[in-house]
């Protein structure tokens, strides 16, 4: 007998949507070819940060990204993508028009990210099959809400779901339970009637349980759950296996 869920919340990246790094643009650094969104930023850097090369900017954005990632692991605060680009420009000594420059650079970066997303046919079929029977939502850690919506629109997902919750808009990120709670409230169901599905154990499963919601973990690598922490109620290797549960 299927579990008595009436709603399903999905993580976005590496759960509903996959990311194909081979679709990112390339640039050469030190004789090596790298796939990075910075490869597309040369013209914008020349316009907004004259004298800053793509190579210098790449080094700066990587450093800033690492710093911000360490900070958000502790405070679980999500800052927007444009703030990351603003800090990278600041490190490089850019002052004039820095805030606006960060917006333009971030938008170009996000456009390349969106272009590299893939919505597998089997994932689309699962969503279509669940739609008549469940309230559905997307709850995602992501630092640009507009791009999350762009991805959902371009892959035809947005009309299939009842709510979208993005960490940038909330200001907090999983494993903080706030995102899951917002999603549960938005689909109008009690926590016990909702299943959360995600691929990151430490973020998705932990956030679901903290919000009083059961979790299905997509264990893509087949590593099994960590030794500590409450196990997910369900573990699958691929998203379409969720059909056997629901």
N, C-alpha and C positions, 0 to 999 in steps of 0.2 A: 504494500500500500504506500503511495507516495506521501512524503512528509506534508504536513498541513500548512505549507507556506502559501501566502497570497501575493507576495511581492518579492522581487529579486533586484538587488542593486549590484551593478557591475563596476569594477575598476575599469579604467579606459585602456591605458598603455600596457602592452604585453598580456592583456586579458581579452578585451573585445577587439582592440586594434593592435596590429603588429607593426614593428618598425624595421624597415629595410635599409640598413646603413649603406648598402651599395647604391642607393638612389641619391645620396648626398653628393654635392660637388666636390671636386678634387683640387688640391693645391700641392705644390712641392716645397718641402722645407729640408734643407741639408741633404739633398739628394734623395729624400724619401717622399713618396706620394701619400698624402693624407686625405681622408674624406672628412670634411668639416664644413659647416655652414659659413665659416669665415672666408672660404674661397669665393663666396659671392659678394663680399663686402668691400671690395677694392674701390669701386666708384663712390660708394657712400663715405668711405673713410677719406677719400681725396676731397670730397665736398665738405664734410663736417669736421674732420680732424686732419687737416693738411700736414703732411710730414710723417704721419703714423702709417707704417706699413702693415700689411696683413699679418706678417710674421710677428711684429711687435704686439699687434692687437691680440693675436691668438695666445701668445704667452701671457698677456695680461688677463684675458678673459678666463683662461684656465686657472690661473692663480686665484682670481676673485671667486670663481665658481667653487673651488676647493674650500676657500675660507667660509663662504656662505653655507656650503653643505655641512661643514663641521658645526657651525652655529645653529643651524636649524635642526640638527640631530638632538641638540640639547633643549632648545626652547620650542620646537615644533611650529615656529612662526614662518609662514610662507610670504616671501617678498616677491614683487612682480619682476618679470624678466627685464623690464627696462631699468630697474635698480641695479641689476647685475651689470648691465652694459654701462650704466652711469659710473659705477665704481671702477670698471675697467678703464674707462676714459680718464677718470680722476687719477688713477695710478700712473697714467702716461703723461700727466701734466696738462691735459686738455681742460680749458676753462670756458672759453667763449662758446655759447650755445650748447653746452654739454648736455643739459637736460633734454633738449629737443633732439640732439644727435643720438642720444641713447634710445629715444623712441623709434627713430628711423632705422637704426641698426638692429634693434630688437625685432621690429616688424619683418625686416628682410630675413633675419635668422629664423623666425617662426614660420615664414612662408616656405623655407627650405625644409624645415621639420615636417610641416604638413604634407609636402610633396613626397616625403619618404614613408608615409604611412600606408598600410595595406589592411584591408578588411576582407579576410578570407571568406570564400563562398560558404564554407561550413559554419562559420560564425554567423553569417547573415541568415542562413537557414534556421539556426537555433533561435535567433532572436524572433524571426517571423513565426516560428512554431510556439514560442512562449507568449507572444503578445496577446493572443485572445484570452489567455487564462490567468495572466498575472499583471499586477502593476509593476512597471519596470523603471529603473533609473540608472544613471551613471554617476559615480562618485569618484573623483580623480584628484590625485596629487599632481598639480601642474601649475606652472608659474605664469600662464597667460590664458585667461578665460576666453578671450576672443578667438584665439587659435583652437582651443578645445571645441568651441562651437563650430568653427570652420571645418574641422575634421569630421565632426558629427554630421554636418550638412553634406559635405562632399561625398561621404560614404553612405548616405541615406539612412543614417541611424537616428537622427533627431526626431523624425515623425514616429519612430517606434517606441520612444521612451516618454515617461510622464514627468521626469524631472532630471536636471543636470546640476551637480554640485561640484565646483572646482575650488581647490584649495586657495588659489590666489584671491578669489572673491570672498571666501570665508575669512582668510587671514591666518588660518591654522592648517596643518597638514596631518594626515595619518602618520603615526598611530594615535594621534589625538582623536577621541571618539566624536568630536563635534561634527565632523563631516558626515559620518554615518548617521548620527542623530538627525541632522538637517535633512538628509535623504529620506530617512524613515518618516519623519514628519511630513515631508512634501508628498509622499505617496499615500498618506492618510491611513497608515496601518500601525498596529502595535509592534514593538520590536520582535516579539516571539513569532510573528507571522511573516517575517522577512528573512531572506537568505542573502548574505553578502558574498560575492564571488571576486577573488583577486589572486594575483600571482606572487605577491610579496608577503611572505609569512610575517615578518616583523612589523609590517605596516598594515596590510589588509586584514589579516586574521586577528592581530592584536586590537586594531581599531573596532572591528566588528564585535569582538567579545566585550571590549570595554563599554560598548554601547548597548549591550544586552541582546546582540543579534548573532544567530548561528552563521558559521562561515564555511564556504567551500574554497579550498585552496587548489589553485592550478599549479601543481608541482612540475613545471616544465622540464627540469633537469633530472627528475626522479631521485632527488637527494634524500627525500624523507624529511620529516619535521625535525627541528632542533631539539636537543635533549631537554632544554628548559622551555617553559611556556605551555599554555593549554593547547592541545592539538585541535586542528580544525575538525568540525563535525564530519566533513567529507573531504576527500583528496582525490583529484583527478590529474591525469597527465596532460590532457588537452581540453579546451573549453567544450567542444561538442559532446564529450562524455557526460556533461551535466544533464543531458537529456534523459539518461538512465535514472538520475536522481529525481528529476522533476516530472 
